[in-house]
Amino acid sequence: MSNSASSEHGLQITDLRFGYGLDAPVIEACTLHVPKATVHGVLGCSGCGKTTLLRLIAGLERPDSGSIHVEGIQLAGEGHHLAPEQRPVGMVFQDYALFPNRSVRKNVMFGMSEGSKRDRMEQADSLLQRVGLLDLADRMPHTLSGGQQQRTAIARSLARRPRLMLLDEPFSSLDAETRSETREETMAILRASQVTTLVVTHDPAEAELIADEVTWLSCAQDAGRS
């Protein structure tokens, strides 16, 4: 762990840089400190690296330089790189990435690695109750609404007991009425879980509505907090 990393920060990014070759920088000198158990919004124009930033935090990409810590645990930097499955990080993708051939319950159980099958089923049902989907536990993903699919994805991510949750444009595919309701439900679940959350969105009004603080990510420039 770097001496400059603090366990008081839910997420600490320092001088992070990433690009596709020397002539194609995507993230340049990004520094970001997110207090533990808060919701932080990330805004930026299309192609500025918002999703790439989430992928770097999740371990799906390796930074060129800089460091990433979650609650003082070093995920990347100084020659260190934790594999995605070793990181205390949950990620909800824009398309939810549910397994179409697994029931809602089995999708949630997929995120678990410990305990007997019975224990994992009970844990999955407990999570589904928290997100209001226990009655739909045996349904298949394609029979769910967009909001229900998202809550399933959140329950699956929470099953790993993450210290940090990453949400990539989580409400963009929903219609206006569903988006408002789902947004309220989702943020209530995450805040009740006391998990630090980073939300990428293209909508400034939405970011201000759901986040405690907001960062604007410029194209290959510093990330500056507003």
N, C-alpha and C positions, 0 to 999 in steps of 0.2 A: 504494500500500500504506500502510495506517495505521501510524504510528510505534509504536503499542502492539502491533502484531501480531508474533508471533514465528514464525520458520520451524521452531523446535523443537516447536511444537504441530502435530500432525496436523490438528487442527480447533480453531478458536478462535471462539467465539460470544460477542458482547458486547452486553448489554442489548437483546436481540432482542424485538420486539413485532410482533404480527400479530393482526388481527381482521376480522370481516365487518361493518364499520360500527362506529360509536362504542359502540353498546350490546351488541356481541357480541365481546369480546376472547377470543382463543383462546390465544395465547402472550403472556405478560406478563413483561417484564424477565428474560428467560432468558439466563444467562451460563454458558458451559461451555467448559472447556479440556481437550482430550484429547491426551495425549502421542503423538508419532509412533510408528507401528507397534504400537499397542496396540489391544485390543478393549474397547469401552465399551458397557455396556448402558443402555438407557433404559426405565424402568418408569413406569406410571401407569394410572389408572383409565380406563375406556372414555370416549372423548370429550374427554380432557384435552389433546389436541393432539399426540400422539406422531407420528402419520403426517404431520400438518401440518408438524411440525418437519423431518422428512425431506424433504418437498416444498420447503420453504424453502431447505434446504441444496442440493438438487438444482437449484434454479432454476425449479421448476414453479409456485411462488408467489413473490410479491414482498413482503418485509417492510415494515411501516409505518415502522419505525425500527430502529436497531441495526446491527450489522455481522457478517459471516461471513467468515472467512479459512480457507484450507486450506494448510498449510505456508507461511504468510506471504503467499499469493496472495489478494487481496481478491476475493470473489465477489459480495458485496452490502454496501451501506451507503454513507453519505455521497454519495448521488446516483449511486452506481455499481451496475450490475446486469449480471453476465455471463449470457449466454444459456445454457440447459442444455447444449447441445452444445459450448460453449466451456469448460465446467467440468471440472476433473480429478477427476470424481466418477462412480462407478459405482453403480447402484441395482438391487437385486433385489426385485421386488414380491412381495406375498403370494401372488399367483396365477401368478408367474413370468413372465407376459406374453410367452411364446414365440410365434413366428409359426407357426401350424398348418400352413401350406402350404409350409414350408421344412424341409429336413432338419436334423438336429442340427448338422452341419458348417456349413450355410449360415446357421443362426441365429447361430452364433459369428462367422462371417465378417461378418455384418451390423454388428457393432460395430467393424469395422476401416475405416480411411479412407485408409491409405497402402499403397503397394506394388502390384505386379502381382497378377493373379488367382492365379497359381501361388504367389507369396510369401504371399498371404493364406491360401490353402489350407494351406500348410505351417505357418503360425503357428496356424491353427485346430486342426490336428491335434496340434500340440505342446501346446496348451492342453487339448485333449480327453484327451490322454495324462496330463497332470497331474491331471485330475479323474477319471481312470479310465473314460472313455467313448469311447476311440478306436475300440473294436470296434463301437460303435453310431453311428458318424459319419453313416451313410447312412439311419438310421432317422428316422421322422417323430415329432414330439413326442407325439402321442396314443398311441403304442405304448410309451412309457416309463413307468416307475413315478414316483411323486411325488418320490422322492429323486433319481432320474436327471434329471427335469425341472429340479429345483433346481440340480443341478450343471451342467447345460447353461446355465442362466441365469447362474450364477456365472462360467463360462468366457466367456460373451458379454460380461459386464461387465468381466472382467479383460483382454479383448482391447483395450480402450481404454486400457490401462495407467493406471488411475486412481491417484491419491494417497490417495483416500478411498473406502471402500465403505459403502453404506447398505443395511441389510437390514430389511425391514418384516415383523415376525411370520413369520420364514422357516420355522418348523417347525410352525406351528399347525394346518395342514391335514393333517398326517401322523398315522397311528396311533402308539400309544405305542412299540411295538417299532421301527418304521421311524424315528420321530422321534429316538430315542436314537442309532441308528447314523448317520443322516444328519447329525445335529448334530455328532458327533465328526468325521466326514469333512469337513464344510463348514469347521469351525473349523480343522482341520489344514491345509486348503488355503489359507485366508486367512492364517494365521500364517506358513506357509512362504513366502507371497508378500510378507510384510513390509509389507502395506498397512494403514493405519489403518482401523479398522472400527467403525461405529456400528450396534448391533443393537437394534431396538425389540421388546419382548416384554411380555406381560401376566403372565408367570410369574416370580415372584421367585426361586424355586429355580433355574430355568433361567438367569436372568441372573447369579446368583452363580456358577454352574457354568462359564459360557463367558466371562465378562467379567473384565478386570483391575480395572475400577472400574464402579460402577453409579450412575446418577442417577435420582432420583424426580421426575417431572414432574407438578406439581400443576395443577389446572384454573385457568388464567389467573393463576398465581402464579409466584414464582421457582422455577427448577429448582435443587434442592439436592442436592449430592453426598453419598452415604452412604459 
